Amino acid sequence: MISEYIQEALHRAKYELIEDEEPYYGEISEMPGVWASGRTLEECRENLKEVVEGWILLSVPKGLPIPRLGSCEIRVPEEISV
């Protein structure tokens, strides 16, 4: 469930070149604050994957909304208390 969600998030990522030491920049518009950069596109993509994972791990215990991405959704049962 989580790996499919992360893959869908990365599929929705938008990448661009910026003038920086790490010129590749990527973000996922449906996930506020989720962005990463890298020296190569592959490094940027890997960094973005780690950011998505961290974003999910922080959102769940704080009860923050996690957006549905197409058919992918992360739902936390009400009876689980973190």
Legacy VTK file of the C-alpha trace (Angstrom):
# vtk DataFile Version 3.0
C-alpha trace
ASCII
DATASET POLYDATA
POINTS 82 float
0.000 0.000 0.000
2.670 2.541 0.971
5.087 1.589 -1.805
2.305 1.929 -4.403
1.406 5.331 -2.967
5.031 6.492 -3.162
5.334 5.266 -6.762
2.150 7.146 -7.696
3.467 10.280 -5.987
6.735 10.051 -7.938
4.773 9.487 -11.141
3.019 12.826 -10.501
6.248 14.722 -9.754
7.226 17.654 -11.930
10.918 18.265 -12.543
12.787 21.310 -13.773
16.311 22.616 -14.112
17.293 25.516 -11.888
20.469 27.534 -11.543
21.967 25.928 -8.463
24.715 23.588 -7.295
22.062 20.863 -7.513
20.305 21.889 -10.733
17.564 19.263 -10.807
14.463 20.241 -8.813
11.334 18.171 -8.319
8.066 18.645 -6.466
4.685 17.004 -6.070
1.947 19.625 -6.169
-0.634 17.474 -4.329
1.714 17.193 -1.346
2.428 20.660 0.106
6.050 21.199 1.064
7.295 18.069 -0.701
10.255 18.917 -2.938
13.856 17.864 -3.490
16.889 18.659 -5.599
19.904 16.743 -6.867
22.993 16.872 -9.044
21.346 14.474 -11.512
17.736 13.699 -12.325
18.107 10.255 -10.766
19.564 11.731 -7.552
16.727 14.245 -7.433
14.184 11.463 -7.887
15.780 9.384 -5.111
15.862 12.414 -2.791
12.213 13.131 -3.599
11.305 9.545 -2.742
12.939 9.944 0.692
11.079 13.218 1.257
7.741 11.554 0.393
8.495 8.723 2.833
9.342 11.207 5.593
6.274 13.308 4.814
4.042 10.245 5.234
5.784 9.182 8.457
5.257 12.646 9.944
1.702 13.092 8.675
0.268 9.865 10.113
1.027 10.415 13.824
0.077 14.087 13.605
-3.250 13.203 12.001
-2.530 15.409 8.992
-4.474 14.710 5.815
-2.737 12.544 3.225
-4.200 13.234 -0.203
-5.582 10.477 -2.375
-3.462 10.113 -5.512
-5.572 8.512 -8.221
-6.558 5.105 -6.858
-3.831 5.202 -4.163
-4.791 6.148 -0.649
-3.265 5.797 2.807
-5.898 5.379 5.470
-5.147 5.000 9.157
-7.781 3.116 11.165
-9.431 5.244 13.866
-8.663 2.721 16.637
-4.910 2.988 16.120
-3.504 5.572 18.470
0.029 6.819 17.878
LINES 1 83
82 0 1 2 3 4 5 6 7 8 9 10 11 12 13 14 15 16 17 18 19 20 21 22 23 24 25 26 27 28 29 30 31 32 33 34 35 36 37 38 39 40 41 42 43 44 45 46 47 48 49 50 51 52 53 54 55 56 57 58 59 60 61 62 63 64 65 66 67 68 69 70 71 72 73 74 75 76 77 78 79 80 81
